């Protein structure tokens, strides 16, 4: 593996992790709104 592919892999993992966290926060927010409504 070259340095570039390692960096791309790390970037992909970071992006996926951020998207996963964002999705969890969003669904929690929707659940809270649904309960409050």
VENJO-V919469 format. One line per field, one symbol per residue. phi: phi as a letter, one per 30 degrees, with the letter a starting at -180 (. if undefined). burial: # if it has 24 or more other ideal C-beta (glycine too) atoms within 12 Angstrom, else .. A space follows every 10 residues. Layout:
BEGIN
phi=???
burial=???
END
This chain:
BEGIN
phi=.ddddddddd dddddddddd dddddddddd ddddddd
burial=.......... .......... .......... .......
END
